[in-house]
Amino acid sequence: MFFFEAIPWYSVLMWFGILAGLIIFNEITRFNKQTGIFFFILLPIPGGHPKSPTCGHLKIPHPTAAFKT
């Protein structure tokens, strides 16, 4: 989807949905100090699932995970 191509209506709708979700999430975390601590420190579990093929805390799939047979 490049800017010189037609953008489908459902992509535009999803863009606005994600934007609204981010704005709502921002307002929830700014509500008070405890909600910020919960969402940014307690909620993201650093280790994740032990069998998850990830690189560190960001949950990015490991580059070699796609080539395993």
TIRO-2110 file (N, C-alpha, C; in Angstrom, 1 decimal):
// TIRO-2110
0.8, -1.2, 0.0, N, 1, A
0.0, 0.0, 0.0, CA, 1, A
0.9, 1.2, 0.0, C, 1, A
1.1, 1.8, -1.1, N, 2, A
1.9, 3.0, -1.3, CA, 2, A
0.9, 4.2, -1.4, C, 2, A
1.5, 5.4, -1.3, N, 3, A
0.6, 6.6, -1.4, CA, 3, A
0.1, 6.9, -2.8, C, 3, A
0.7, 6.3, -3.8, N, 4, A
0.2, 6.5, -5.2, CA, 4, A
-0.8, 5.5, -5.6, C, 4, A
-1.1, 4.5, -4.7, N, 5, A
-2.2, 3.5, -5.0, CA, 5, A
-3.4, 3.9, -4.2, C, 5, A
-4.5, 3.3, -4.6, N, 6, A
-5.8, 3.5, -3.9, CA, 6, A
-5.7, 2.8, -2.6, C, 6, A
-6.2, 3.4, -1.5, N, 7, A
-6.2, 2.8, -0.2, CA, 7, A
-7.6, 2.3, 0.1, C, 7, A
-7.7, 1.0, 0.4, N, 8, A
-9.1, 0.5, 0.7, CA, 8, A
-9.7, 1.1, 1.9, C, 8, A
-11.0, 1.2, 1.9, N, 9, A
-11.7, 1.8, 3.0, CA, 9, A
-11.5, 1.1, 4.4, C, 9, A
-11.3, -0.2, 4.4, N, 10, A
-11.0, -0.9, 5.6, CA, 10, A
-9.7, -0.6, 6.2, C, 10, A
-8.7, -0.3, 5.3, N, 11, A
-7.4, 0.1, 5.8, CA, 11, A
-7.5, 1.5, 6.5, C, 11, A
-8.2, 2.4, 5.9, N, 12, A
-8.5, 3.7, 6.5, CA, 12, A
-9.2, 3.6, 7.8, C, 12, A
-10.2, 2.7, 7.9, N, 13, A
-11.0, 2.5, 9.1, CA, 13, A
-10.0, 1.9, 10.2, C, 13, A
-9.2, 1.0, 9.8, N, 14, A
-8.3, 0.4, 10.8, CA, 14, A
-7.3, 1.4, 11.3, C, 14, A
-6.8, 2.3, 10.4, N, 15, A
-5.9, 3.3, 10.8, CA, 15, A
-6.5, 4.2, 11.9, C, 15, A
-7.7, 4.6, 11.7, N, 16, A
-8.4, 5.4, 12.7, CA, 16, A
-8.7, 4.7, 13.9, C, 16, A
-9.0, 3.4, 13.8, N, 17, A
-9.2, 2.5, 15.0, CA, 17, A
-8.0, 2.4, 15.9, C, 17, A
-6.9, 2.2, 15.2, N, 18, A
-5.6, 2.1, 16.0, CA, 18, A
-5.2, 3.4, 16.6, C, 18, A
-5.4, 4.5, 15.8, N, 19, A
-5.2, 5.8, 16.4, CA, 19, A
-6.0, 6.1, 17.6, C, 19, A
-7.3, 5.8, 17.5, N, 20, A
-8.2, 6.0, 18.7, CA, 20, A
-7.8, 5.1, 19.9, C, 20, A
-7.4, 3.9, 19.6, N, 21, A
-6.9, 3.0, 20.7, CA, 21, A
-5.7, 3.5, 21.4, C, 21, A
-4.7, 4.1, 20.6, N, 22, A
-3.5, 4.7, 21.2, CA, 22, A
-3.9, 5.9, 22.0, C, 22, A
-4.8, 6.7, 21.5, N, 23, A
-5.2, 7.9, 22.3, CA, 23, A
-5.8, 7.5, 23.6, C, 23, A
-6.7, 6.5, 23.5, N, 24, A
-7.4, 6.0, 24.8, CA, 24, A
-6.4, 5.4, 25.7, C, 24, A
-5.5, 4.6, 25.2, N, 25, A
-4.4, 4.0, 26.1, CA, 25, A
-3.6, 5.1, 26.7, C, 25, A
-3.3, 6.1, 26.0, N, 26, A
-2.5, 7.2, 26.5, CA, 26, A
-3.2, 7.9, 27.7, C, 26, A
-4.5, 8.2, 27.5, N, 27, A
-5.3, 8.8, 28.5, CA, 27, A
-5.5, 7.9, 29.7, C, 27, A
-5.6, 6.6, 29.5, N, 28, A
-5.7, 5.7, 30.7, CA, 28, A
-4.4, 5.7, 31.5, C, 28, A
-3.3, 5.7, 30.8, N, 29, A
-2.0, 5.6, 31.5, CA, 29, A
-1.6, 7.0, 32.2, C, 29, A
-2.2, 8.1, 31.7, N, 30, A
-1.9, 9.4, 32.3, CA, 30, A
-2.9, 9.7, 33.4, C, 30, A
-3.8, 8.8, 33.7, N, 31, A
-4.9, 9.0, 34.7, CA, 31, A
-4.2, 9.3, 36.1, C, 31, A
-3.3, 8.4, 36.5, N, 32, A
-2.6, 8.6, 37.8, CA, 32, A
-1.3, 7.8, 37.7, C, 32, A
-0.5, 8.0, 38.7, N, 33, A
0.8, 7.3, 38.7, CA, 33, A
0.7, 5.8, 38.8, C, 33, A
-0.3, 5.3, 39.5, N, 34, A
-0.4, 3.8, 39.7, CA, 34, A
-0.8, 3.2, 38.3, C, 34, A
-1.6, 3.8, 37.5, N, 35, A
-2.0, 3.2, 36.2, CA, 35, A
-0.8, 3.2, 35.3, C, 35, A
0.0, 4.2, 35.3, N, 36, A
1.2, 4.3, 34.5, CA, 36, A
2.2, 3.2, 34.9, C, 36, A
2.4, 3.0, 36.2, N, 37, A
3.3, 1.9, 36.7, CA, 37, A
2.8, 0.6, 36.3, C, 37, A
1.4, 0.4, 36.4, N, 38, A
0.9, -0.9, 36.0, CA, 38, A
1.1, -1.2, 34.6, C, 38, A
0.7, -0.3, 33.7, N, 39, A
0.8, -0.6, 32.3, CA, 39, A
2.2, -0.6, 31.7, C, 39, A
3.1, 0.1, 32.3, N, 40, A
4.5, 0.1, 31.7, CA, 40, A
5.5, -0.6, 32.4, C, 40, A
5.2, -1.0, 33.7, N, 41, A
6.2, -1.8, 34.5, CA, 41, A
5.7, -3.2, 34.8, C, 41, A
4.5, -3.3, 35.4, N, 42, A
4.0, -4.6, 35.8, CA, 42, A
3.4, -5.4, 34.7, C, 42, A
2.7, -4.8, 33.8, N, 43, A
2.0, -5.6, 32.7, CA, 43, A
3.0, -6.2, 31.7, C, 43, A
4.0, -5.5, 31.2, N, 44, A
4.9, -6.2, 30.3, CA, 44, A
5.8, -7.2, 31.0, C, 44, A
5.5, -8.4, 31.0, N, 45, A
6.3, -9.4, 31.7, CA, 45, A
7.6, -9.6, 30.9, C, 45, A
8.7, -9.3, 31.5, N, 46, A
10.0, -9.4, 30.8, CA, 46, A
10.4, -10.7, 30.1, C, 46, A
10.1, -11.8, 30.8, N, 47, A
10.5, -13.1, 30.3, CA, 47, A
9.6, -13.6, 29.2, C, 47, A
8.3, -13.4, 29.4, N, 48, A
7.4, -14.0, 28.4, CA, 48, A
7.2, -15.5, 28.7, C, 48, A
6.7, -16.2, 27.7, N, 49, A
6.5, -17.6, 27.8, CA, 49, A
7.8, -18.3, 27.4, C, 49, A
8.2, -19.3, 28.2, N, 50, A
9.6, -19.9, 28.0, CA, 50, A
9.7, -20.6, 26.6, C, 50, A
8.6, -21.0, 26.0, N, 51, A
8.7, -21.7, 24.7, CA, 51, A
8.5, -20.7, 23.5, C, 51, A
8.4, -19.4, 23.8, N, 52, A
8.2, -18.4, 22.8, CA, 52, A
9.5, -18.1, 22.0, C, 52, A
9.4, -18.2, 20.7, N, 53, A
10.7, -17.9, 19.9, CA, 53, A
10.8, -16.4, 19.7, C, 53, A
11.4, -15.7, 20.7, N, 54, A
11.5, -14.3, 20.7, CA, 54, A
13.0, -13.8, 20.9, C, 54, A
13.2, -12.6, 20.6, N, 55, A
14.5, -12.0, 20.8, CA, 55, A
14.3, -11.0, 22.0, C, 55, A
14.6, -11.3, 23.2, N, 56, A
14.5, -10.4, 24.3, CA, 56, A
13.1, -10.0, 24.6, C, 56, A
13.0, -8.8, 25.2, N, 57, A
11.7, -8.3, 25.7, CA, 57, A
10.8, -7.7, 24.7, C, 57, A
11.2, -7.5, 23.5, N, 58, A
10.4, -6.8, 22.5, CA, 58, A
9.5, -7.8, 21.7, C, 58, A
9.6, -9.1, 22.0, N, 59, A
8.7, -10.1, 21.4, CA, 59, A
8.8, -10.1, 19.9, C, 59, A
10.0, -9.9, 19.4, N, 60, A
10.3, -9.9, 17.9, CA, 60, A
10.7, -11.4, 17.6, C, 60, A
10.1, -12.0, 16.6, N, 61, A
10.6, -13.4, 16.3, CA, 61, A
12.0, -13.5, 16.0, C, 61, A
12.7, -14.5, 16.5, N, 62, A
14.1, -14.7, 16.3, CA, 62, A
14.3, -14.9, 14.8, C, 62, A
15.4, -14.3, 14.2, N, 63, A
15.6, -14.5, 12.8, CA, 63, A
15.8, -15.9, 12.3, C, 63, A
16.3, -16.8, 13.2, N, 64, A
16.5, -18.2, 12.8, CA, 64, A
15.3, -19.0, 13.0, C, 64, A
14.2, -18.5, 13.7, N, 65, A
13.1, -19.3, 13.9, CA, 65, A
12.3, -19.7, 12.7, C, 65, A
12.4, -18.8, 11.6, N, 66, A
11.7, -19.1, 10.4, CA, 66, A
12.4, -20.2, 9.6, C, 66, A
13.6, -20.5, 9.8, N, 67, A
14.3, -21.5, 9.1, CA, 67, A
14.4, -22.9, 9.7, C, 67, A
13.9, -23.0, 10.9, N, 68, A
13.9, -24.3, 11.6, CA, 68, A
13.0, -25.3, 10.9, C, 68, A
13.4, -26.5, 10.8, N, 69, A
12.5, -27.6, 10.2, CA, 69, A
12.1, -28.5, 11.2, C, 69, A
END
